[in-house]
Amino acid sequence: MLAVNDWISYEPADHGGLSSVAYEAIMRMILARELSGGDIVQERRLADKLDMSRTPVREALRRLEAEGWLVRLNTRTIGVKKIAINEYVAALQVRELLEPEAAALAAAKSQTKEIADWVERLDSIRLSKQVGLEQQWEFDQTLHMGIAQVTGNEVLLKIISELRKTTQIFENQTLPAKSFPGYDAHLAIINAIVEGDSDKARKAMQDHLRETKKNIFEAL
């Protein structure tokens, strides 16, 4: 079964020590709905939650603010950035261009161990009654970013990672959590990649992203 610590970080490893650990943990909280767009971020509370001193947490918050994921509400308060609809649409449009091509490239490397694990993990989530929304999100993150990683293109990986953050934060701040969305779509993508069929993988990812966009706009 997919556990909490199965979530994979795709951030460049250029920020060492506890501040890097804090950064990853806080970003994960933002993407996994523990913190949503517009929520106030409290340094002391985060330090307690992460069982850290306030110094590495403060450094992580400064980095997240510098990257634009946190915004200063006043001189003493920061919060998670609220993503505007135009930012979301722009990010999703670029994802629709890049991720189908990433899936096609991944299909050419269909024998890698990461790909072989995806079907088993997806079935574990679908069949288990104990897996919650957080673990479902973790699988979605692992699959989409895993596909980008399998391509071996570090630039593509970094761009898709940033785009997914933008779309995920918008969806978290806008829509209620849904129980295990997209099982069939994810399975179609995985099967096409496992078969080594680049055209089929490309189309499966296109269909998935377009259906996601359709569902989002119908829900707004």
N, C-alpha and C positions, 0 to 999 in steps of 0.2 A: 504493500500500500504506500502511496505517496505521503511522506511525512513532512512536517514543517521544515525540517532542515534539508529537504531535497531541493528547496528553492535555490536556483543558481544565480549568482551575481555575474553580470556582464560588464561591470564597470572596469575601466583601466586600473591596474594595480599600482597607481602612482601616489597614493595617499596612505602612508603606513600607519601602524599602531592602532591605538584604541579609537582615535578620531575616525579612522576609516571604518572600523567596526560599527561605530555609532552612526556614521553616514549611511552605511548599507542598511542598518536596522530601521532608521527613520524613513528612508526612501521606501523600504519594503512596507512599512506601516501605511504610508501614503497610498501606495499602489494597491494594497490589500484591504482598503476601506476602514482601517483603524483610524486614519486621519483623512478627512475629505477636504475638498476645495472650500476655502473660507474658514476652516477651523483654526482657532488660535493654538499656537504651539508654545508650551511652557517648558522651559529648560529644566527646572527642578523636577517636575513630574516625569519628564523623559529620563532624566538621570536615575531616578528611583526605579522606573520600569525596567531600564536596561541594566540596573545594578552597576552603575558607573559613577565616577565623580563627575562634577559638572564641567570640568575643563574639556575633556574630549567631546562631550555633547555640545558645548558651546562652539567648538571648532567645527563640528559637523554641521551645525545650524548655519554658521557663517558661510560654509561652502555651499550648502543648499540655497542660501539666499543669493550668493554670488552667481549661481547657475540659473536663478530665476524660478526655482520651485517653491521657495518661500518668499513672501513679500512683507515689507515693514508697514504695519498698520498705523503706528505712531512711534515716538522715540523709544518706547519701552516694550512694544508688543509686535510680534511677528505672527504670520499665519500662513497656511497653505494657499498657494496661488489658486484663484478661481480661473478656470480656462473658459474663454469666451467661445461662442458658437463658431465664429469665423476661424479661430485658431484650430478648433476641432476639425472642421471641414477641411481646412488646408492640410492638416497632418494626415487625415484619413485618405485624402486624395493621393498624397505621396506614398502612403503605405500601399494603396491599390496598385501603384506602379512598381514598387520595389519588392514587396513580399511574394507576389506570384513568381517573379524571376528568381527569388531566393529559393522558393520551393522547387522550381525547375532545376536549379543547380544542385540542390540537395538530392534530388532523384538520381543524379549521376553518381552519387556516393551512397547508394542505398544499403551497402553492407556494413556501415559503421555501427558500433555498439550502441551509440545513443539512439539511433533510429530503431534498432531492434527492441529497445526498452519501452518505446512510446505506447505500443499497442497494449502491452501488459499493464502499464500504468493507467491507461484510459479505461480499460475494463475493470480494474480494481476500484476506480472511483465510481464508475457506473453501478457496480454491483454492491458496493458497500453502503450500509445505512449509517455509518459513523463518520463518513467524510463530509466536512462542512464546506461552506463557501470559500473559506481561506485556502483549503487544499485544492479546490477546483480552480481557483485563480492561479495557484502555484503551477498546476499542470498547464494551464493556458499559457502562462509566461514561459515555462520550460519548453513547451512545444514551439511557440512562435520564435523565441530567441534561440532555441536549439537549432531550428532550421537555418536561421541566419548564421549561426556559428559553424554549422557543418559545411557551409559554402567555402569557408576558409578566407573570406574577404573581410578583413577587419574594418574597413571603411563602411561597408554595407551593414555590418553588425552594429557599429556605433550609431549610424543614422537610424536604423530600425528601432534600436533601444530608446533613443530620444523621442521618436515619433510615438512609440507605444506609451511612453510616460504621459505625453500630452493627451492622447485619446483616453487612456485609462482614468486619469484624474477627472476629465470632463464627464465620463460615464459614471464614475463614482459619485460626483457631486450632483448629478442630474437625475439618475435613474435608480430605482430600488434594486437591491441585489436579487438576482434570479438564481434558482437552483439548477445547477449544471446545464447552462445553455450551450448549444453547439456541439453536442456529442456526435451526431451524424456527420456534421461538416468536418469536425476534427478527424473522425475516422476515415472519411473520404480522402483527406489530405495525406494522412499517414499511409493508407493503402497504396495511393499513387506513388508516393516516395519509395515505399518498400518494393513495389513492382519495378522501380527504376524508370517509370514513364514520365518524362519531363513535361510533355504536353498536358497530360492528365493532371499532374501535380500543379502545374500553373493554373489550369482552369478551376481545379478544386479550391485553390486559395483565392482566386478571383471571386468565385461564387460565395465563399465564406465571408469575405470582406464586404461584398456588395449586400449580402443578406444582413450583415451586422449593421451597415449604414441604414438600410431600409427600416430595420427594427428600431433603431435609435430615433430616426425622424418620425416614425409613427407614434413613438412614446412621448415625444416632446409636446 
